[in-house]
Amino acid sequence: MSGAPNGPGDRATPAPGGSDPRAADVLADGLAGAARRAGLDRAAAGERIRGHELLAAMGGVRGLVEALLPGIVFLVVFTATRDLLPAVIAPAALGVVFLVLRLVARSQTSPAIGGLVGIVLSALLALRTGDGKDFYLLGFWTNGIYGAVFLVSVIVGWPLLGLAIGALMGEGTAWRRQKAKYRALRLLTLIWVAFFALRLVVQLPLYFADNVEALGVTRLIMGTPLYGLLVVLSFLFVRALYARDPNGPAGQH
């Protein structure tokens, strides 16, 4: 979701530490599409979230299957056989099937390609060490990187959720001049930081304890289902924020 260009009076105040607003605009363009897919534009317009819209935010039924099934297959095969090779081949083969099905249906292939790349990298990490727990190693790095980037954005005064929603609603970076809205969007970004951190806090001890089964189950629960819950909370958060802002986009619809 690309936001409307800022007007002459819509100048952002300098970010702490001298951050460049142009860099923030680039980030905003990249984040806006994700915010729209999560339904945050409808939230800011004061609309209600519907079940099918939440499902769509998580990629639809196909997206849920593609996100959850490879992890389930790895866990089941590894638990049943304690043999790493078939345990990593099975989800990788499943990822190829998902990609082929999307190609046949001429639907968007990027989710399947991204999922397959993630599975292959996870498989290679596990095969390199010969330890099943390392199939989950990539997830620790991705959560750590996402959490760190979101946290740094808050520290430098350009919270990523603010950039995404500001671009989505066509207000650019004007939200930074409104103290209440700035603080709220900073808080929402910190909630997502806590989400990534919680995954690490819960799952890393299981990794170091070599408890592959518990780690696998926890990864499944804290993956798409917990993400979906956070999308709902973010939707409600943004709707409440813009509902009480008569000058915001919600008041312009």
C-alpha positions in Angstrom: 0.0 0.0 0.0 1.7 3.1 -1.1 0.7 6.3 0.8 -0.2 9.5 -0.9 2.7 12.0 -1.4 3.1 14.4 1.4 1.8 17.9 0.9 4.0 21.0 1.4 2.9 21.3 5.0 3.4 17.6 5.7 7.0 17.7 6.8 8.2 15.2 9.3 10.2 16.5 12.3 13.8 15.2 12.3 14.2 11.9 13.8 16.3 11.5 16.9 19.9 10.8 15.8 19.4 12.7 12.5 17.6 9.9 10.6 16.8 10.7 7.0 13.1 11.0 6.3 13.7 9.8 2.7 14.9 6.5 4.1 11.7 6.3 6.2 9.6 6.8 3.0 11.3 3.9 1.3 10.6 1.7 4.4 7.0 2.9 4.4 6.4 1.8 0.9 7.7 -1.7 1.7 5.6 -2.0 4.8 2.4 -0.6 3.5 1.4 -3.7 1.5 1.7 -5.9 4.5 -0.4 -3.5 6.6 -3.1 -3.5 3.9 -3.1 -7.4 3.7 -3.5 -7.4 7.5 -6.6 -5.2 7.1 -5.2 -2.2 9.0 -6.6 0.2 6.4 -10.1 -1.0 7.2 -9.3 -0.7 10.9 -8.4 2.9 10.5 -11.6 3.5 8.6 -13.5 2.2 11.6 -14.7 -1.0 10.0 -15.0 -4.4 11.7 -12.7 -7.2 11.1 -14.4 -10.3 9.6 -13.3 -13.9 9.8 -12.6 -14.3 6.1 -10.6 -11.0 6.2 -8.4 -12.4 9.0 -8.0 -15.6 7.1 -6.9 -13.6 4.0 -4.4 -11.7 6.1 -2.7 -15.0 7.0 -2.7 -16.1 3.3 -6.0 -17.8 3.1 -6.6 -21.5 3.6 -3.9 -22.3 1.1 -1.4 -20.0 3.0 -2.3 -21.6 6.3 -1.7 -25.1 4.9 1.6 -24.1 3.3 2.7 -22.5 6.5 1.8 -25.2 8.9 1.9 -28.6 7.1 5.7 -28.8 6.4 6.5 -28.2 10.1 3.9 -30.8 11.1 5.3 -33.3 8.6 8.9 -32.8 9.8 7.9 -33.2 13.4 5.9 -36.4 12.7 8.5 -38.1 10.5 11.4 -37.2 12.8 9.5 -38.3 16.0 8.5 -41.6 14.4 11.8 -42.5 12.7 14.5 -40.4 14.6 16.1 -40.4 11.1 16.9 -36.8 10.0 17.2 -37.5 6.2 13.6 -38.5 5.5 12.4 -36.0 8.1 13.9 -33.1 6.0 13.1 -34.6 2.6 9.4 -34.9 3.4 8.7 -31.2 4.0 11.0 -30.2 1.2 9.0 -32.4 -1.2 5.8 -30.9 0.1 7.2 -27.4 -0.6 7.8 -28.4 -4.2 4.3 -29.8 -4.5 2.9 -26.5 -3.1 4.9 -24.5 -5.7 3.8 -26.8 -8.6 0.2 -26.5 -7.6 0.5 -22.7 -7.6 2.2 -22.8 -11.0 -0.6 -25.0 -12.4 -3.3 -22.7 -10.9 -1.4 -19.6 -12.2 -1.6 -18.1 -8.8 1.0 -16.0 -6.9 4.1 -18.2 -6.5 6.1 -15.9 -4.1 4.6 -17.4 -0.9 5.4 -21.0 -2.0 8.9 -20.0 -3.2 9.6 -18.2 0.1 8.4 -21.2 2.0 10.4 -23.7 -0.1 13.6 -21.6 0.4 13.0 -21.5 4.1 12.5 -25.3 4.2 15.6 -26.0 2.2 17.8 -23.7 4.3 16.4 -25.3 7.5 17.1 -28.7 6.1 20.6 -27.8 5.1 21.3 -26.5 8.6 20.0 -29.7 10.2 21.9 -31.9 7.8 25.2 -30.0 8.3 25.1 -30.7 12.0 23.2 -34.0 11.9 20.9 -32.7 14.7 17.2 -32.4 14.2 16.9 -29.4 16.5 18.8 -27.3 13.9 15.9 -27.6 11.5 14.5 -24.7 13.6 17.7 -22.7 13.8 16.7 -20.4 10.9 13.6 -19.2 12.8 15.7 -17.9 15.6 17.7 -15.8 13.3 14.7 -14.4 11.5 12.9 -13.6 14.7 16.0 -12.0 16.2 16.5 -9.8 13.1 12.9 -8.7 12.8 12.7 -7.9 16.5 16.0 -6.0 16.4 14.9 -3.9 13.3 11.5 -3.1 14.9 13.2 -2.1 18.1 15.8 0.1 16.4 13.0 1.8 14.5 11.4 2.8 17.8 14.8 3.9 19.3 15.5 6.2 16.4 12.0 7.7 16.4 10.6 6.1 13.3 8.5 3.1 14.5 7.9 0.8 11.6 4.1 0.3 12.3 3.7 4.1 12.2 5.5 4.3 8.8 3.3 1.5 7.4 0.0 2.9 8.7 0.8 6.5 7.9 1.6 5.5 4.3 -1.5 3.3 4.1 -3.8 6.0 5.3 -2.3 8.7 3.0 -1.1 10.9 5.9 2.6 10.3 5.3 4.6 11.1 8.4 2.1 13.6 9.8 1.4 11.2 12.7 4.8 12.0 14.1 3.6 15.6 14.9 0.7 14.2 16.9 2.0 13.2 20.3 -0.8 10.8 21.2 -0.8 9.0 17.8 3.0 8.9 17.8 3.1 7.3 21.2 0.4 4.8 20.3 2.1 3.7 17.1 5.4 3.4 18.9 3.6 1.2 21.5 2.1 -1.0 18.7 5.6 -1.4 17.2 7.0 -2.4 20.6 4.2 -5.0 21.0 5.5 -6.6 17.8 9.0 -6.5 19.2 7.7 -8.3 22.2 6.1 -10.9 19.9 9.4 -11.7 18.3 11.2 -11.7 21.6 8.6 -14.0 23.2 9.2 -16.6 20.5 12.9 -16.6 21.4 12.4 -16.6 25.1 10.1 -19.6 25.0 11.8 -21.6 22.2 15.6 -21.1 22.8 15.6 -23.0 26.1 13.9 -26.0 24.4 16.5 -25.8 21.6 19.4 -25.9 24.2 17.6 -28.7 26.1 17.6 -30.8 22.8 13.8 -31.2 23.1 13.0 -31.3 19.4 9.4 -32.5 20.0 8.5 -29.7 22.4 10.3 -27.2 20.2 8.4 -28.3 17.1 5.0 -28.1 18.8 5.8 -24.7 20.3 7.0 -23.4 16.9 3.7 -24.4 15.4 1.6 -22.8 18.1 3.7 -19.6 18.1 3.8 -19.4 14.4 0.7 -18.6 12.2 -1.9 -18.9 15.1 -0.1 -16.4 17.3 0.6 -14.2 14.4 -3.1 -14.2 13.5 -4.0 -13.2 17.1 -1.6 -10.3 16.9 -3.1 -9.2 13.6 -6.5 -9.0 15.3 -5.1 -7.1 18.3 -3.3 -4.7 15.9 -6.5 -4.2 13.9 -8.5 -3.3 17.1 -5.6 -1.1 18.3 -5.5 0.9 15.0 -9.3 1.1 14.8 -9.5 2.6 18.3 -6.7 5.0 17.6 -8.2 6.5 14.5 -11.8 6.4 15.8 -11.0 9.0 18.4 -9.0 11.1 15.9 -11.6 13.4 14.1 -8.9 14.8 11.9 -7.5 11.5 10.9 -8.3 9.3 7.9 -11.1 7.6 9.7 -12.9 10.9 10.0 -12.4 11.6 6.3 -14.4 8.6 5.1 
